[in-house]
Amino acid sequence: MPPADPNRVIAALARDRVSIDLKTVDLCFLAALTLRADRQALASFEEESLVDLFEQVCDVVEPGAENPRKRATHAIQRLRDQRMLARVDGAGLVHAGEYTLTRLAAAVIEYFLADESLTRESLSLLTGTLRSQLAEILAAAKKADSADDFRSGVAGPLRVTVGDLVAGIERRQRGLDAQQEEVREELARMLQADWFRAVDRCQQLLETTARTLGELNEILMRDTHHFVALLLEVQALAADAGNDDVEAATQRVIEHVDRIAAWGAARQRVWSDYYQYVHRFIQDVVRLDPGRALSQMLRDQIVGWKDRPFRLVLARAPSIRLLRPLLVGVERPPVTRPRSDRESLPAEVAAGETLGEVPDLVRAAVSEGATDLATVASRVLAAIPPELHYIATGHTTEILARLWPTHGDLERPWRTVLDRLEIENWTVSPKGGPA
């Protein structure tokens, strides 16, 4: 059965004006009917027995009430209007009716009467039964040869047996949630009544509950992986056989199992946080103030603040005198260079525009009378493309220093070359020719 659309369900409930309004006497009356039906194995109740039982309940819950028989008639009609009782005789107004409890009434009373909180024993029993049922379903899926075999041996047990077992685990989980809420309320009551004497009892409750949740989480984490593995095998067999109904039913069961595992992990995490919170409260507040003197004093001051307001007063402290001036550091930007494309394609260069001509150009400049580096570089760079000037200057300096003796002052002057470069100048002695 595919899941219902939430929007359609909510719209239908709002359209029908569905509501439940049960008084204490109504709940007690339904509980009495449930217990009598279980004890006497009754499937339905005659109207006269309903009236008699309501009078007995009314004597206990509201002793001294007037017209209990009339009130019983109104109570029966009220419970019928709220879908708690259903008439099953079909005789209309001909004679007294015969009534039975509806599924809604059974669920409501079961919540108050049944103590189905999740325990290690109940969870082990349910998970063991579920594991054996899934193993049988997997064996049936492996043997199935037709759509009828899948429907009877796989889809049916998945929807009924497995669904009931998973629903039983979830129902007991809700019972354990209610039990944990009661434990928290009991801890609050004990700490509020006499917190120093209740410390040992609080710690015992915390440790017992934490240990129970840890054991349940361990079982859930161990068994849910096995459940999902079996269900995935069934789903794969259904997919190979092309049975979409069984595949969808298996997926819904997998989602239920995942929700059970998520519940265990979430409750373990939440209770761990609550456990640490209560322990911090006991250590930081209860043990430090066993007589509640400090807390009572603070409470009294807060309550009487309008009559006797209190404030926090601070003395103004002078700033520390510094005996040396404050130096503000200047943050210098880091040295960077622009990014360039290092994988550029080679460019075509004419035969006369290479650095191989630099030695001949240097010799020609010196033979023409150049006596310093700046003059030689100016004549050499004039014959070199501008993009090669920087490299050609280094080659010129190296060739000139290698071939002729050079002289320079302690502080060599800077000279501009072709309005593009500045170099430290030194002189050349070309007498006698190259070295």
Secondary structure as UniProt FT lines:
FT   HELIX           6..16
FT   HELIX           24..40
FT   STRAND          45..46
FT   HELIX           47..61
FT   TURN            63..64
FT   HELIX           68..81
FT   TURN            82..83
FT   STRAND          85..87
FT   TURN            92..93
FT   STRAND          98..101
FT   HELIX           103..113
FT   HELIX           120..143
FT   HELIX           147..150
FT   HELIX           151..155
FT   HELIX           156..157
FT   HELIX           158..162
FT   HELIX           163..194
FT   TURN            195..198
FT   HELIX           199..241
FT   HELIX           244..281
FT   HELIX           282..286
FT   TURN            287..288
FT   TURN            290..291
FT   HELIX           293..303
FT   TURN            304..307
FT   TURN            342..343
FT   TURN            351..352
FT   HELIX           355..357
FT   HELIX           358..367
FT   TURN            368..369
FT   HELIX           373..382
FT   HELIX           386..388
FT   HELIX           389..403
FT   STRAND          406..407
FT   STRAND          414..417
FT   TURN            418..420
FT   STRAND          421..424
FT   STRAND          427..428
FT   TURN            431..432
//
